[in-house]
Amino acid sequence: MPPPKVLSVAEKPSIAKSLAQVFGGARRRQSHDTYSCFWDLPRVPIRLDGQRVEVPMTITSVRGHIQALDFEPEYKTWSSCSPGALFLEAQVRKFVPQDMAGLLANLEEGARQATVLMLWLDCDREGENIAFEVIEICRKANRHLRVVRARFSAVTPTDVFQAVNNLVEPDARQSAAVDARQEIDLRLGAAFTRFQTLSLQNRFEGLVDHLVSYGPCQFPCLGFVAERQAKIDAFIPEDFWRVEMKRQVPGRPPQTVDFNWKRGRIYDRTMAIILLERCLRGGEGVVIDVRGGQKTKRRPVPLQTIKLQQLASRYLRLSADRTMDEAEKLYQKGILSYPRTETEVFNRSIDLNGLVQMQTESNDWGAYAANLLNADPNNPTANAFQWPREDSSRNDEAHPPIHPVRFAHAGDFENNEQRLLYELVARHFLACCSRDAIGVDSCVEVEMGGYPMPEADSEDECDEGGEAMGAAGAHAVRPRRRTWTDKEEEEKRDAGQWVDGELFEARGLQVLQRNWLDVYRYERWSGRQLPTMRVGDRFVPDELRLSAGRTAPPLPLSEEQLLGLMERHGIGTDATMADHIKKVQERNYVVKDGGLRFRPRPLGVALLEGYKAMGVNGMGMPNLRAAMERDCNEVAAGRMQKEDMVRRCAEQMKQIFDIAAQHVHLLSAAVGRRLGGLGLDDHSDDDYDNGDDEGDGGGGGGGEWPSNG
């Protein structure tokens, strides 16, 4: 029996080319598509049905999704139906767009000549969905085609040959979850986009021929930004005061110790002066507690997608979408592992020592990597290789954490952003394989202003105290000395005749072993070592003063913070969050300022205000989308059918749409307040009055919508 002939399909032309290079001996052949080609290999060793065989293989690729999802023609044009009909009544279909015709011909030709279809799509849900698009096309051309799935995380010889020796079945449930999300996004996005656009287009400044789009992930993203801006706008600054204390400790050189008031700050100036005067009345500070011990700064956990985007934003000032674009290119070159992963734990089967060894070639961190491998692991003070942390529960069981799979030289990078991103990933990986940083911290607590209660006939002492208090004012004052012996204080405390003073503390840090911090140049851990102080020590502060300040509003959201909120509330996936942030900017709902912080635009605020006035405040909240994502997870786990998930979500959102359609004038009014009108009459409720029991009839600002009744 002749060996099976294999058609391998990758997700991108660059991956197909890299696979051909790994297998070796490939001959390039032109195809029906401008960007994708065929790579013919005479013999490739694989394991099939438990047997190791050498098979002829042809490799080609798609370019992401080869099929598109849209409504059937009778619902596709805006004048064909009311927006409300798109939730449940409209039929959808998947099809191959015209610009994918060449790829379609490639798959059909390859399938007719093959007996086995081997899928090399990205190993995530989206890749699984593309895999089933490829399966559908290829099996139409050859219904006897056998299908197998290669699972890999990097285009390296190790990963590729491990994949062909451990072929699996594609996962239909993961694909169904993507189908469900796509259909929900299409129905909701199209219905609300048509509703908003037909209600507002050409009626307000800035909306002439402007599409007013809606996205189930875009609106919660906008909502996070608008919520922070609302807090900023509503913020009322308050004056506050704090007591500051300094002590000059003799030495070579002398050291100034800053003590922090344990009350932090208070918002009553009179009370602040009274408390300062209490400190001044005591004259001396007494050390009441000295504590400290070993302190550890833990190495970072291995890198997952959202964390990569956050770190790139914080340290490299790269946007999330740019980060993913460049990381994807480095992955396609076989430099980084797959950059879309939720995993923070390395599988014990991965040769991390070998990956560290590759980094010894670097002129910048190569010596550090060599020291990791050469240090004595039994020496507790040596920064020897350690297996990365395994205390995270995040593991998608599809891809390892993001890490370098080979050392990259200067010529491997297309731009400086790629170089900086690779350096961040490499340094983070080495930090994960290092020992925690170790230091010694110390804390000294001081009581200031404790004093005995004045006797009833102790008028002079009261006068003396009054003079001291009057001299203090609200300015820096050197305290007048007035002391009590420890025995006197103890007796007064026991008798309940002692007034407790104000508490201050000073903290110090001495770093003993920097370890991972030596390679992770983005992070600092430092402090000042405190001079020796003992419990019972007394001293007169060199400075004791009242300082004033004013509270400030919170800053607008940074991209790092926005990504964190989206991740926490389940808005989008690690593969899509960056795109949602990009789209709300393109839609003119949000703008990123010069400080790389997000502010809502007037149109974005107006839409949220309009829906809130209608009584559907949840449009800008994360709850709705988070529930959809949870249902998608249920579909992926096989606990819910795709059709049930789509119907349930569409019914819920249809109820919200019906409320909005009945009160569209409130949306127009909100937009008018923010943008200003063009002199046209606002819509009335009658424009969207339900024409039938479904509530889908009515007219709109762009012309009449036919009734579906």
DOVEX-885765 format. One line per 5 residues: number of its first residue (from 1); their letters; for each residue z, y, x of C-alpha. Coordinates in Angstrom, 1 decimal, always signed. Layout:
DOVEX-885765
NUM = a = Z Y X  ... $
This chain:
DOVEX-885765
1 = mpppk = +0.0 +0.0 +0.0  -0.9 +3.4 +1.4  +1.9 +5.9 +2.0  +2.5 +8.5 -0.7  +0.9 +11.8 -0.2 $
6 = vlsva = +3.3 +14.7 -0.6  +2.7 +18.2 -1.9  +5.5 +20.5 -0.7  +6.0 +23.8 -2.5  +8.1 +26.6 -1.1 $
11 = ekpsi = +9.3 +29.8 -2.8  +7.5 +32.2 -0.4  +4.6 +32.0 +2.0  +6.9 +32.8 +4.9  +9.1 +29.8 +4.1 $
16 = aksla = +6.0 +27.6 +3.8  +4.9 +28.7 +7.3  +8.4 +28.1 +8.8  +8.5 +24.6 +7.3  +5.1 +23.9 +8.8 $
21 = qvfgg = +6.3 +25.1 +12.2  +9.4 +22.9 +12.0  +7.4 +19.8 +11.2  +4.8 +20.6 +13.8  +1.1 +19.8 +14.1 $
26 = arrrq = +0.1 +21.7 +10.9  -3.4 +22.8 +10.3  -3.8 +26.0 +8.3  -6.3 +25.9 +5.4  -7.5 +28.7 +3.1 $
31 = shdty = -6.4 +28.6 -0.6  -7.3 +30.3 -3.9  -4.6 +33.0 -3.3  -4.8 +35.9 -0.9  -1.2 +35.6 +0.4 $
36 = scfwd = -0.5 +31.9 +0.2  -2.4 +29.1 +2.1  -2.3 +25.3 +2.6  -0.7 +23.7 +5.6  -1.9 +20.2 +6.2 $
41 = lprvp = +0.3 +17.8 +8.3  -0.9 +14.3 +9.1  +2.5 +12.6 +9.4  +6.0 +13.8 +8.4  +9.0 +11.5 +8.5 $
46 = irldg = +11.0 +11.5 +5.3  +13.4 +9.1 +3.5  +12.2 +8.0 +0.1  +13.9 +5.4 -2.0  +16.2 +4.6 +0.9 $
51 = qrvev = +13.3 +3.8 +3.2  +12.2 +5.9 +6.1  +8.4 +6.5 +5.9  +5.9 +8.8 +7.5  +3.7 +10.6 +5.0 $
56 = pmtit = +0.8 +13.0 +5.0  +2.0 +16.3 +3.6  +0.4 +19.5 +2.4  +2.7 +22.6 +2.2  +1.9 +25.6 +0.0 $
61 = svrgh = +4.0 +28.2 -1.8  +4.5 +30.4 -4.8  +5.7 +34.0 -4.6  +8.9 +33.8 -6.7  +8.5 +33.1 -10.4 $
66 = iqald = +5.0 +32.0 -11.2  +5.6 +32.2 -15.0  +6.5 +35.3 -17.0  +8.4 +35.5 -20.3  +7.2 +37.7 -23.1 $
71 = fepey = +6.9 +37.9 -26.9  +4.1 +36.3 -28.8  +1.2 +38.8 -29.3  +2.2 +39.6 -32.9  +5.5 +41.1 -31.6 $
76 = ktwss = +4.4 +42.5 -28.3  +3.2 +46.0 -29.3  +5.8 +48.6 -30.3  +4.0 +49.2 -33.6  +3.9 +45.6 -34.6 $
81 = cspga = +7.5 +45.3 -35.8  +10.9 +47.0 -36.0  +13.1 +46.7 -32.9  +15.6 +44.7 -35.0  +13.1 +41.8 -35.4 $
86 = lflea = +13.2 +41.1 -31.7  +16.7 +39.6 -31.8  +16.0 +36.5 -33.8  +12.6 +36.5 -35.6  +10.2 +37.2 -32.7 $
91 = qvrkf = +8.9 +34.1 -30.9  +8.7 +34.1 -27.1  +6.5 +32.2 -24.7  +6.2 +31.5 -21.0  +2.8 +31.9 -19.4 $
96 = vpqdm = +1.2 +32.4 -16.0  +0.1 +36.1 -15.5  -3.4 +36.9 -14.3  -2.2 +38.0 -10.9  -0.8 +34.5 -10.3 $
101 = aglla = -4.1 +32.8 -11.1  -4.7 +31.9 -7.4  -1.3 +30.3 -7.1  -1.9 +28.4 -10.3  -5.2 +27.0 -8.9 $
106 = nleeg = -3.4 +26.0 -5.6  -0.7 +24.0 -7.5  -3.3 +22.3 -9.7  -5.5 +21.3 -6.7  -2.5 +20.1 -4.6 $
111 = arqat = -1.0 +18.1 -7.5  -4.3 +16.3 -8.2  -4.4 +15.1 -4.6  -0.7 +14.1 -4.3  +1.6 +11.4 -5.5 $
116 = vlmlw = +4.9 +13.1 -4.8  +5.8 +16.7 -5.5  +8.6 +17.9 -3.1  +10.2 +21.2 -4.1  +11.4 +23.6 -1.4 $
121 = ldcdr = +12.6 +26.4 -3.7  +15.7 +28.4 -2.9  +18.8 +26.4 -3.7  +20.3 +28.6 -6.4  +19.8 +28.8 -10.2 $
126 = egeni = +16.8 +31.1 -9.9  +15.2 +28.7 -7.4  +15.9 +25.8 -9.7  +14.2 +27.6 -12.6  +11.1 +28.3 -10.4 $
131 = afevi = +11.1 +24.6 -9.5  +10.7 +23.7 -13.1  +7.9 +26.2 -13.5  +6.1 +24.5 -10.7  +6.9 +21.0 -12.1 $
136 = eicrk = +5.4 +22.0 -15.5  +2.1 +23.3 -13.9  +1.7 +20.3 -11.5  +2.4 +17.7 -14.1  -0.2 +19.1 -16.4 $
141 = anrhl = -2.7 +18.5 -13.5  -1.2 +15.1 -12.6  +1.2 +13.5 -15.2  +2.0 +10.6 -12.8  +3.4 +12.9 -10.2 $
146 = rvvra = +6.8 +12.0 -8.8  +9.2 +14.9 -8.3  +11.9 +15.3 -5.6  +14.0 +18.2 -4.5  +14.8 +19.3 -1.0 $
151 = rfsav = +18.1 +21.1 -0.6  +18.6 +23.3 +2.5  +20.4 +26.5 +3.5  +18.4 +27.6 +6.5  +14.8 +27.0 +7.8 $
156 = tptdv = +16.0 +25.3 +11.0  +15.0 +21.8 +12.3  +18.5 +20.5 +11.6  +18.6 +21.7 +8.0  +15.0 +20.8 +7.2 $
161 = fqavn = +15.1 +17.2 +8.5  +18.5 +16.7 +6.8  +16.9 +17.8 +3.6  +13.9 +15.4 +3.8  +16.3 +12.6 +4.5 $
166 = nlvep = +18.6 +13.4 +1.5  +16.1 +14.2 -1.3  +17.6 +14.7 -4.8  +16.5 +15.2 -8.4  +16.0 +18.8 -9.6 $
171 = darqs = +18.7 +20.1 -11.9  +17.4 +20.9 -15.4  +20.7 +22.3 -16.6  +20.7 +25.0 -13.9  +17.1 +25.9 -14.9 $
176 = aavda = +18.1 +26.0 -18.6  +20.8 +28.6 -17.8  +18.2 +30.9 -16.2  +15.9 +30.4 -19.2  +18.7 +31.4 -21.5 $
181 = rqeid = +19.6 +34.5 -19.5  +15.9 +35.5 -19.3  +15.4 +35.2 -23.0  +18.6 +37.1 -23.9  +17.7 +39.9 -21.4 $
186 = lrlga = +14.2 +40.1 -22.9  +15.3 +40.2 -26.6  +18.2 +42.7 -26.0  +16.4 +44.8 -23.5  +13.2 +45.2 -25.6 $
191 = aftrf = +15.1 +45.8 -28.9  +17.4 +48.5 -27.6  +14.8 +50.0 -25.3  +12.4 +50.4 -28.2  +15.2 +51.8 -30.4 $
196 = qtlsl = +16.3 +54.3 -27.9  +12.9 +55.4 -26.8  +11.5 +55.8 -30.3  +14.6 +57.7 -31.3  +14.7 +60.1 -28.4 $
201 = qnrfe = +11.3 +60.3 -26.6  +9.6 +63.7 -26.7  +12.5 +65.3 -28.6  +14.7 +66.4 -25.6  +14.2 +68.0 -22.3 $
206 = glvdh = +13.5 +65.4 -19.6  +12.4 +62.8 -22.1  +8.8 +63.7 -22.5  +6.9 +60.4 -22.3  +10.1 +59.0 -20.8 $
211 = lvsyg = +11.1 +55.4 -21.4  +14.8 +55.2 -22.4  +15.5 +51.7 -21.3  +18.5 +49.4 -22.0  +19.6 +46.5 -19.9 $
216 = pcqfp = +22.6 +44.2 -20.7  +23.7 +44.5 -17.0  +22.6 +48.1 -16.5  +24.7 +49.6 -19.2  +28.0 +48.1 -17.9 $
221 = clgfv = +27.1 +49.3 -14.4  +26.5 +52.8 -15.9  +29.8 +52.4 -17.8  +31.8 +51.9 -14.6  +30.3 +55.0 -13.0 $
226 = aerqa = +30.8 +57.1 -16.1  +34.4 +55.9 -16.6  +35.3 +57.0 -13.1  +33.6 +60.4 -13.6  +35.6 +60.8 -16.9 $
231 = kidaf = +38.8 +60.3 -15.0  +37.7 +62.9 -12.5  +36.7 +65.4 -15.2  +40.0 +64.9 -17.1  +42.2 +65.1 -14.0 $
236 = ipedf = +44.7 +67.9 -13.9  +46.1 +68.6 -10.5  +49.9 +68.8 -10.0  +51.9 +70.4 -7.2  +54.3 +68.2 -5.4 $
241 = wrvem = +56.8 +68.5 -2.6  +58.2 +66.1 +0.0  +60.9 +66.3 +2.7  +59.6 +65.7 +6.2  +61.8 +64.8 +9.1 $
246 = krqvp = +61.1 +64.4 +12.8  +63.2 +63.3 +15.8  +62.4 +64.0 +19.4  +63.5 +61.0 +21.5  +64.0 +61.7 +25.3 $
251 = grppq = +62.0 +59.7 +27.7  +59.0 +59.9 +30.0  +57.1 +61.1 +28.1  +59.4 +62.1 +25.2  +58.4 +60.6 +21.9 $
256 = tvdfn = +58.3 +62.2 +18.5  +59.2 +59.9 +15.7  +58.0 +60.9 +12.2  +60.2 +59.6 +9.3  +58.8 +59.2 +5.9 $
261 = wkrgr = +60.9 +60.1 +2.9  +61.4 +57.0 +0.8  +61.1 +59.0 -2.5  +57.5 +59.8 -1.4  +57.0 +62.9 -3.4 $
266 = iydrt = +58.5 +64.8 -6.4  +56.9 +67.2 -8.8  +59.9 +69.6 -9.3  +60.3 +72.2 -6.6  +63.8 +73.1 -7.6 $
271 = maiil = +64.9 +69.5 -7.3  +63.1 +69.2 -4.0  +65.0 +72.2 -2.6  +68.3 +70.7 -3.8  +67.5 +67.4 -2.1 $
276 = lercl = +66.5 +69.2 +1.1  +69.8 +71.1 +1.0  +71.6 +67.8 +0.6  +70.0 +66.6 +3.8  +70.9 +69.9 +5.6 $
281 = rggeg = +74.5 +69.7 +4.3  +75.0 +66.4 +6.0  +73.7 +67.7 +9.3  +73.3 +64.3 +10.9  +71.1 +61.3 +10.2 $
286 = vvidv = +72.6 +57.8 +10.6  +70.6 +54.7 +11.3  +71.6 +52.2 +8.5  +69.0 +49.4 +9.1  +66.7 +48.2 +11.9 $
291 = rggqk = +64.4 +45.3 +11.1  +61.2 +43.9 +12.4  +59.5 +40.7 +13.5  +56.2 +39.1 +14.2  +53.3 +40.4 +12.1 $
296 = tkrrp = +49.9 +38.8 +11.7  +46.6 +40.4 +10.8  +44.5 +37.5 +9.5  +40.9 +36.9 +10.5  +38.4 +37.4 +7.7 $
301 = vplqt = +37.2 +34.6 +5.4  +33.6 +33.4 +5.9  +31.0 +35.7 +4.4  +29.5 +35.5 +0.9  +26.8 +37.7 -0.6 $
306 = iklqq = +28.9 +40.3 -2.4  +31.1 +40.8 +0.6  +28.1 +41.1 +2.9  +26.8 +43.9 +0.6  +30.2 +45.6 +0.6 $
311 = lasry = +30.6 +45.5 +4.3  +27.1 +46.7 +4.9  +27.7 +49.6 +2.6  +31.0 +50.4 +4.3  +30.1 +50.0 +7.9 $
316 = lrlsa = +26.3 +50.4 +8.1  +25.8 +52.8 +5.1  +23.1 +50.4 +3.7  +22.5 +50.1 +0.0  +23.0 +46.8 -1.6 $
321 = drtmd = +19.3 +46.3 -2.4  +18.3 +47.2 +1.2  +20.9 +44.8 +2.6  +19.5 +42.0 +0.6  +15.9 +42.8 +1.4 $
326 = eaekl = +16.6 +42.8 +5.2  +18.9 +39.7 +4.9  +16.2 +37.8 +3.1  +13.7 +38.6 +5.8  +16.1 +37.4 +8.5 $
331 = yqkgi = +16.6 +34.2 +6.5  +12.8 +33.7 +6.2  +12.6 +34.0 +10.0  +15.2 +31.3 +10.5  +17.7 +33.7 +11.9 $
336 = lsypr = +20.3 +33.8 +9.1  +21.4 +31.2 +6.6  +20.5 +31.7 +3.0  +21.9 +35.1 +2.0  +22.7 +34.4 -1.6 $
341 = tetev = +25.8 +32.3 -1.8  +29.2 +32.5 -3.4  +30.8 +30.1 -0.8  +33.6 +31.2 +1.5  +34.4 +27.7 +3.0 $
346 = fnrsi = +32.4 +25.9 +5.7  +31.7 +22.2 +5.2  +33.3 +20.2 +8.0  +30.0 +18.5 +8.7  +28.5 +21.8 +10.1 $
351 = dlngl = +28.4 +22.0 +13.9  +30.2 +25.4 +14.2  +30.8 +25.0 +18.0  +27.0 +24.7 +18.4  +26.5 +27.9 +16.4 $
356 = vqmqt = +29.1 +29.7 +18.5  +27.4 +28.4 +21.7  +24.1 +30.0 +20.6  +25.8 +33.4 +20.5  +26.8 +33.2 +24.2 $
361 = esndw = +23.3 +34.6 +25.0  +24.3 +38.1 +23.7  +24.9 +40.8 +26.2  +27.4 +42.4 +23.7  +29.5 +39.6 +22.3 $
366 = gayaa = +28.3 +36.6 +24.4  +31.3 +36.7 +26.8  +33.6 +36.6 +23.7  +31.8 +33.6 +22.3  +32.0 +31.8 +25.6 $
371 = nllna = +35.7 +32.5 +25.9  +36.2 +31.0 +22.4  +34.7 +27.7 +23.5  +36.4 +27.6 +27.0  +39.9 +28.7 +26.0 $
376 = dpnnp = +42.6 +26.1 +25.9  +43.3 +25.2 +22.3  +46.8 +24.0 +23.2  +47.7 +27.4 +24.6  +49.1 +29.5 +21.7 $
381 = tanaf = +48.3 +32.8 +23.5  +44.7 +31.9 +24.2  +42.0 +32.9 +21.7  +40.5 +29.5 +21.4  +38.0 +28.3 +18.8 $
386 = qwpre = +39.6 +27.8 +15.4  +38.0 +26.3 +12.3  +37.4 +29.1 +9.8  +39.9 +29.7 +7.0  +39.8 +27.2 +4.1 $
391 = dssrn = +42.2 +29.0 +1.7  +39.5 +30.3 -0.6  +38.5 +28.5 -3.8  +35.1 +30.1 -3.9  +32.5 +27.4 -3.3 $
396 = deahp = +29.2 +27.1 -5.2  +28.5 +23.8 -3.4  +24.9 +24.8 -2.9  +25.0 +26.9 +0.3  +27.4 +27.5 +3.2 $
401 = pihpv = +28.8 +31.0 +3.9  +26.3 +33.4 +5.5  +26.1 +32.9 +9.2  +23.6 +33.2 +12.1  +21.7 +30.0 +12.6 $
406 = rfaha = +20.3 +31.0 +16.0  +20.6 +33.9 +18.4  +18.2 +36.7 +17.7  +16.6 +38.8 +20.5  +15.5 +42.4 +20.2 $
411 = gdfen = +11.9 +41.4 +19.4  +13.0 +39.4 +16.4  +13.9 +42.5 +14.4  +11.4 +44.6 +12.5  +13.7 +47.6 +12.3 $
416 = neqrl = +17.2 +48.9 +13.3  +18.7 +47.9 +9.9  +17.9 +44.3 +10.6  +19.5 +44.5 +14.1  +22.6 +46.1 +12.7 $
421 = lyelv = +22.9 +43.6 +9.8  +22.4 +40.7 +12.2  +25.1 +42.0 +14.5  +27.5 +42.4 +11.5  +26.9 +38.8 +10.4 $
426 = arhfl = +27.2 +37.5 +14.0  +30.5 +39.4 +14.7  +31.9 +38.4 +11.4  +31.1 +34.7 +12.1  +32.8 +34.8 +15.5 $
431 = accsr = +35.8 +36.6 +14.0  +36.1 +33.7 +11.5  +36.2 +31.2 +14.3  +38.9 +33.1 +16.2  +42.7 +33.2 +16.0 $
436 = daigv = +44.6 +35.7 +13.9  +45.7 +38.9 +15.6  +49.5 +39.0 +16.4  +51.8 +41.9 +16.7  +55.4 +43.0 +16.3 $
441 = dscve = +56.4 +45.5 +13.7  +59.6 +47.4 +13.4  +61.2 +49.6 +10.8  +64.1 +52.0 +11.2  +65.8 +53.3 +8.0 $
446 = vemgg = +67.9 +56.4 +8.2  +70.3 +58.0 +5.7  +70.3 +61.8 +5.8  +72.7 +64.1 +4.0  +75.4 +61.7 +2.9 $
451 = ypmpe = +78.8 +63.6 +2.7  +82.3 +63.3 +1.2  +83.0 +64.8 -2.1  +84.7 +68.2 -1.6  +88.4 +68.3 -2.5 $
456 = adsed = +89.4 +70.5 -5.4  +91.1 +73.0 -3.1  +88.5 +72.8 -0.4  +87.0 +76.1 -1.2  +86.1 +77.0 +2.4 $
461 = ecdeg = +84.2 +73.8 +2.8  +82.2 +74.6 -0.3  +81.5 +78.1 +0.9  +80.4 +76.7 +4.2  +78.1 +74.3 +2.4 $
466 = geamg = +76.8 +77.1 +0.2  +76.0 +79.2 +3.3  +74.1 +76.3 +4.8  +72.2 +75.6 +1.6  +71.3 +79.2 +1.2 $
471 = aagah = +70.0 +79.4 +4.7  +67.7 +76.4 +4.2  +65.3 +77.9 +1.6  +62.0 +76.1 +1.4  +61.1 +76.5 +5.0 $
476 = avrpr = +61.6 +74.4 +8.2  +65.3 +74.8 +9.3  +67.2 +73.2 +12.2  +70.2 +71.6 +10.5  +73.7 +72.8 +11.2 $
481 = rrtwt = +75.8 +70.0 +12.7  +78.6 +68.6 +10.5  +79.8 +65.1 +11.3  +82.2 +62.5 +10.0  +83.4 +59.6 +11.9 $
486 = dkeee = +82.4 +56.1 +10.8  +86.0 +55.4 +9.8  +86.1 +58.5 +7.7  +82.8 +57.7 +6.0  +83.9 +54.1 +5.3 $
491 = ekrda = +87.2 +55.2 +3.8  +85.4 +57.7 +1.6  +82.8 +55.2 +0.4  +85.6 +52.7 -0.4  +87.3 +55.3 -2.4 $
496 = gqwvd = +84.2 +56.3 -4.3  +84.3 +59.7 -2.8  +81.0 +59.6 -0.9  +77.7 +61.1 -2.0  +74.8 +59.0 -0.8 $
501 = gelfe = +72.2 +60.8 +1.1  +68.4 +60.7 +1.2  +66.7 +57.7 +2.8  +63.9 +58.0 +5.4  +62.1 +55.3 +7.4 $
506 = arglq = +59.8 +55.1 +10.4  +57.5 +52.2 +11.2  +56.1 +51.0 +14.4  +53.6 +48.4 +15.6  +53.0 +46.7 +18.9 $
511 = vlqrn = +49.8 +44.6 +19.1  +50.4 +41.6 +21.3  +47.2 +39.5 +20.8  +44.1 +41.2 +19.5  +42.1 +38.0 +19.3 $
516 = wldvy = +39.4 +38.4 +16.5  +39.7 +42.2 +16.6  +38.1 +42.2 +20.1  +34.8 +41.1 +18.6  +35.1 +42.7 +15.1 $
521 = ryerw = +34.6 +46.3 +16.2  +34.4 +47.5 +12.6  +38.2 +47.1 +12.0  +41.2 +48.7 +13.7  +44.8 +47.5 +13.9 $
526 = sgrql = +47.1 +49.8 +15.9  +50.3 +51.7 +15.7  +53.0 +53.4 +17.8  +55.9 +51.4 +19.3  +59.2 +52.9 +18.1 $
531 = ptmrv = +61.8 +53.8 +20.7  +65.0 +51.7 +20.7  +67.4 +52.6 +17.8  +70.5 +50.7 +16.6  +72.4 +50.6 +13.4 $
536 = gdrfv = +75.1 +53.2 +13.5  +73.2 +55.6 +15.8  +73.6 +59.2 +14.7  +71.3 +62.1 +15.5  +70.5 +65.6 +14.5 $
541 = pdelr = +66.8 +65.8 +13.4  +64.7 +68.2 +15.4  +62.8 +69.2 +12.3  +63.8 +68.9 +8.6  +61.5 +70.8 +6.2 $
546 = lsagr = +60.0 +70.9 +2.8  +56.2 +70.5 +2.6  +54.0 +71.1 -0.4  +50.8 +69.5 -1.6  +48.6 +69.1 -4.6 $
551 = tappl = +47.3 +65.9 -6.2  +43.6 +65.4 -6.0  +41.3 +63.5 -8.4  +39.9 +60.1 -7.6  +36.6 +60.1 -5.7 $
556 = plsee = +33.4 +58.9 -7.5  +32.7 +55.2 -7.1  +31.3 +54.0 -3.8  +28.7 +51.2 -3.7  +31.4 +48.9 -2.3 $
561 = qllgl = +33.7 +49.7 -5.2  +30.9 +49.4 -7.8  +30.0 +45.9 -6.5  +33.6 +44.9 -6.6  +33.9 +45.9 -10.3 $
566 = merhg = +30.7 +44.1 -11.2  +31.9 +41.0 -9.5  +35.4 +41.1 -11.0  +34.0 +41.5 -14.5  +31.1 +39.1 -14.2 $
571 = igtda = +28.2 +41.6 -14.5  +25.2 +40.0 -13.0  +25.2 +37.4 -10.2  +25.3 +37.7 -6.4  +21.5 +37.6 -6.5 $
576 = tmadh = +21.0 +40.3 -9.1  +23.8 +42.9 -8.7  +22.0 +44.9 -6.1  +18.9 +45.1 -8.4  +21.0 +46.4 -11.4 $
581 = ikkvq = +22.5 +49.2 -9.2  +19.0 +50.1 -8.1  +17.7 +50.2 -11.7  +20.3 +52.5 -13.1  +19.3 +55.0 -10.5 $
586 = ernyv = +15.6 +54.5 -11.2  +16.3 +55.0 -14.9  +17.9 +58.4 -14.2  +21.2 +57.2 -15.6  +23.1 +57.4 -12.3 $
591 = vkdgg = +22.6 +59.2 -9.0  +23.9 +58.5 -5.5  +25.1 +61.7 -3.8  +25.1 +62.6 -0.2  +28.4 +60.9 +0.4 $
596 = lrfrp = +26.9 +57.6 -1.0  +29.0 +57.8 -4.1  +27.7 +57.4 -7.6  +27.8 +60.0 -10.4  +26.4 +59.6 -13.9 $
601 = rplgv = +23.4 +61.7 -14.9  +23.5 +63.6 -18.2  +21.2 +61.1 -20.0  +23.4 +58.2 -19.0  +26.6 +60.0 -20.2 $
606 = alleg = +24.8 +61.0 -23.5  +23.8 +57.4 -24.3  +27.3 +56.2 -23.8  +28.7 +59.0 -25.9  +26.2 +58.4 -28.6 $
611 = ykamg = +27.1 +54.7 -28.9  +30.8 +55.5 -28.9  +30.3 +58.0 -31.7  +28.5 +55.3 -33.7  +31.5 +53.0 -33.3 $
616 = vngmg = +29.9 +50.6 -30.7  +31.8 +51.7 -27.7  +31.4 +48.3 -26.1  +27.8 +49.0 -25.1  +29.1 +50.5 -21.8 $
621 = mpnlr = +31.9 +48.0 -21.3  +31.7 +44.8 -19.3  +33.0 +42.5 -22.0  +29.7 +41.7 -23.7  +27.8 +40.9 -20.6 $
626 = aamer = +30.7 +38.9 -19.1  +30.7 +36.8 -22.2  +27.0 +36.1 -21.8  +27.5 +35.1 -18.2  +30.2 +32.7 -19.2 $
631 = dcnev = +27.9 +31.1 -21.8  +25.2 +30.8 -19.1  +27.7 +28.9 -17.0  +28.4 +26.6 -19.9  +24.7 +25.9 -20.2 $
636 = aagrm = +24.5 +25.2 -16.5  +27.4 +22.8 -16.8  +25.7 +21.0 -19.7  +28.4 +21.9 -22.2  +26.2 +24.2 -24.3 $
641 = qkedm = +22.6 +24.0 -25.3  +20.3 +26.8 -24.2  +19.1 +27.4 -27.8  +22.7 +27.7 -29.1  +23.6 +30.2 -26.4 $
646 = vrrca = +20.6 +32.4 -27.1  +21.1 +32.4 -30.9  +24.9 +33.1 -30.7  +24.4 +36.1 -28.3  +21.4 +37.5 -30.3 $
651 = eqmkq = +23.3 +37.3 -33.6  +26.3 +39.2 -32.0  +24.1 +41.9 -30.6  +22.0 +42.2 -33.8  +25.2 +43.2 -35.6 $
656 = ifdia = +25.8 +46.0 -33.0  +22.1 +47.1 -33.4  +22.4 +47.3 -37.2  +25.4 +49.7 -36.8  +23.5 +51.8 -34.3 $
661 = aqhvh = +20.3 +52.0 -36.5  +22.4 +53.3 -39.4  +23.9 +56.1 -37.4  +21.0 +57.1 -35.1  +21.6 +60.8 -35.7 $
666 = llsaa = +24.8 +60.5 -33.7  +22.9 +59.2 -30.8  +20.4 +62.1 -31.1  +23.3 +64.6 -31.4  +24.9 +63.3 -28.2 $
671 = vgrrl = +21.7 +63.5 -26.2  +21.0 +67.0 -27.6  +24.4 +68.2 -26.3  +23.7 +67.0 -22.8  +19.9 +67.6 -22.5 $
676 = gglgl = +18.9 +70.3 -25.0  +16.3 +69.8 -27.6  +12.6 +70.6 -27.8  +12.7 +72.3 -31.2  +12.0 +69.1 -33.2 $
681 = ddhsd = +14.1 +68.0 -36.1  +16.8 +65.4 -35.4  +16.5 +62.1 -37.1  +18.6 +61.4 -40.1  +20.3 +58.2 -41.2 $
686 = ddydn = +17.5 +57.7 -43.7  +15.0 +57.2 -40.8  +16.8 +53.9 -40.1  +17.9 +53.0 -43.6  +17.8 +49.3 -44.0 $
691 = gddeg = +14.5 +48.4 -45.8  +15.7 +44.9 -46.6  +18.7 +42.6 -46.3  +18.0 +42.1 -42.6  +18.2 +45.8 -41.8 $
696 = dgggg = +15.0 +45.7 -39.8  +12.9 +48.2 -41.7  +12.5 +52.0 -41.3  +10.6 +54.6 -39.3  +11.0 +56.0 -35.9 $
701 = gggew = +10.3 +59.0 -33.7  +7.2 +57.3 -32.3  +5.6 +56.5 -35.7  +6.3 +54.0 -38.6  +7.7 +50.6 -38.0 $
706 = psng = +6.3 +48.0 -40.4  +8.9 +46.4 -42.6  +9.6 +42.7 -41.9  +10.8 +42.1 -45.4 $
